[in-house]
């Protein structure tokens, strides 16, 4: 039940993520007009990843390795299909990030908002480096990683900025899908 809820939330976040540029670009243009710039205010790579913080939440909170990796795999595959990335790029990196977050989850407790943002910034930077390395090795064009690497830092910062919101959504899903047995045992203790 919980994994299905995270998968559905991931699909919704992926659809929002894939259309986020339609909101951010006009806002940047408006900001440029307000500031008085003659040119459009453009920051390449400023679009955040909304699915990556969800995968990190699942990894840090010690869900089943097989089920969590399966959800990360499916969300990565859907990201590959919706985006213009080669099939398998996000599929493999999302699973790798989930496993890394799972390994680090024992040592990192993302309870506070600054810790959540810091955790997501660090893992998004690792994810961006993984993507650039895989594109450099397996990509057909050598210029693609060279054109993409300047976009990594704005992407990392934008993802870190939206991470507390995604973590809040994920924690609500976590609370809503708690097993009924723990609620029943808490109620029976009161009697």
C-alpha positions in Angstrom: 0.0 0.0 0.0 2.7 2.5 1.0 4.9 1.7 -2.1 1.9 2.2 -4.3 1.1 5.5 -2.7 4.8 6.6 -3.2 4.6 5.5 -6.8 1.5 7.4 -7.5 2.9 10.5 -5.7 6.1 10.1 -7.8 4.0 10.0 -11.0 2.2 13.2 -10.0 5.5 14.9 -9.1 7.0 13.7 -12.4 4.1 15.2 -14.4 4.5 18.5 -12.4 8.2 18.4 -12.9 7.9 17.9 -16.7 5.7 21.0 -17.0 7.4 23.2 -14.4 9.3 25.1 -17.1 6.0 26.6 -18.3 5.7 28.3 -14.9 9.3 29.2 -14.2 10.2 30.8 -17.6 7.5 33.4 -17.5 8.3 34.2 -13.8 12.0 34.7 -14.8 11.0 37.0 -17.6 8.7 39.0 -15.3 11.5 39.3 -12.8 13.8 40.6 -15.5 11.2 43.2 -16.5 10.7 44.3 -12.9 14.5 44.6 -12.3 14.8 46.5 -15.5 16.9 44.1 -17.5 16.8 44.6 -21.3 17.3 40.8 -21.8 15.3 37.9 -20.4 16.6 36.7 -17.1 17.6 33.1 -18.0 19.3 30.7 -15.7 19.9 27.4 -17.5 19.3 24.4 -15.3 17.2 26.1 -12.7 14.5 23.5 -13.0 14.3 21.3 -9.9 13.9 17.6 -9.8 10.8 16.7 -7.8 11.1 12.9 -7.9 14.7 12.7 -6.6 13.8 14.0 -3.1 10.9 11.5 -2.9 13.4 8.7 -3.7 15.8 10.0 -1.1 13.0 10.1 1.5 12.2 6.5 0.8 15.9 5.6 1.1 16.6 7.4 4.3 13.4 6.1 6.0 14.4 2.5 5.6 11.7 1.0 3.5 12.1 -2.5 2.0 15.2 -2.5 -0.2 13.5 -4.5 -3.0 10.3 -2.6 -3.0 12.0 0.8 -2.7 14.4 -0.1 -5.5 11.4 -1.2 -7.6 9.6 2.1 -7.1 12.9 4.0 -7.9 13.3 1.8 -11.0 9.7 2.5 -12.3 10.0 6.2 -11.6 13.3 6.4 -13.3 11.9 4.5 -16.3 9.0 6.9 -16.5 11.4 9.8 -16.2 13.4 8.4 -19.2 10.2 8.0 -21.2 8.8 11.5 -20.5 12.2 13.2 -20.8 14.6 13.2 -23.7 17.2 11.1 -21.8 18.4 7.8 -23.2 16.3 4.9 -21.9 18.0 3.5 -18.8 19.9 6.6 -17.7 17.5 7.8 -15.0 16.4 4.2 -14.4 19.8 3.1 -13.3 20.8 6.4 -11.5 17.6 6.6 -9.5 18.1 3.0 -8.2 21.7 3.8 -7.4 20.7 6.9 -5.5 18.1 5.0 -3.6 20.6 2.3 -2.6 23.2 5.0 -1.6 20.5 6.9 0.5 19.5 3.6 2.1 23.1 2.9 3.0 23.5 6.4 4.4 20.0 6.4 6.0 21.3 4.9 9.2 23.7 7.7 9.7 21.6 10.6 8.4 18.4 11.5 10.0 16.7 14.1 7.8 14.4 15.5 10.5 15.0 19.2 10.2 14.4 21.3 7.2 18.1 22.4 6.8 19.2 18.8 7.1 16.6 17.7 4.4 17.8 20.5 2.1 21.5 19.6 2.7 20.9 15.9 2.2 19.1 16.6 -1.1 21.7 19.0 -2.3 24.5 16.5 -1.6 22.6 13.6 -3.3 21.5 15.7 -6.2 25.1 16.8 -6.8 26.1 13.1 -6.8 23.2 12.3 -9.1 24.2 15.1 -11.5 27.8 13.9 -11.6 26.6 10.3 -12.2 24.5 11.6 -15.1 27.3 13.5 -16.7 29.8 10.6 -16.4 27.3 8.2 -17.9 26.5 10.6 -20.7 30.2 11.1 -21.3 30.9 7.4 -21.4 27.8 6.0 -23.2 26.5 9.1 -25.0 27.0 9.4 -28.7 28.1 13.0 -28.6 31.0 14.3 -26.6 29.6 17.8 -26.5 26.4 16.9 -24.5 28.2 16.6 -21.1 30.1 19.8 -21.9 26.9 21.7 -22.5 25.1 20.2 -19.5 27.7 20.6 -16.7 27.2 24.4 -16.2 23.5 23.6 -15.5 24.3 21.2 -12.6 24.8 23.8 -9.8 21.5 25.7 -10.5 19.7 22.4 -10.8 21.2 21.2 -7.5 20.2 24.4 -5.7 16.7 24.4 -7.1 16.2 20.8 -6.1 17.5 21.6 -2.6 15.0 24.5 -2.4 12.0 22.3 -3.1 13.2 19.3 -1.1 11.4 20.3 2.2 8.1 20.5 0.3 8.5 17.1 -1.2 9.7 15.7 2.1 6.5 17.1 3.7 4.4 15.4 1.1 6.3 12.2 1.6 6.0 12.3 5.3 2.2 12.7 5.0 2.1 9.7 2.7 4.2 7.8 5.3 1.8 8.8 8.1 -1.3 8.0 6.1 -0.1 4.5 5.2 1.1 3.4 8.7 0.0 -0.1 9.3 -3.2 -0.6 11.1 -1.7 -3.0 13.7 0.4 -0.2 15.3 -2.7 2.0 15.6 -4.7 -0.8 17.0 -2.1 -1.7 19.6 -1.8 1.9 20.6 -5.6 2.0 21.1 -5.6 -1.2 23.2 -2.9 0.0 25.5 -5.2 2.9 26.6 -7.9 0.6 27.6 
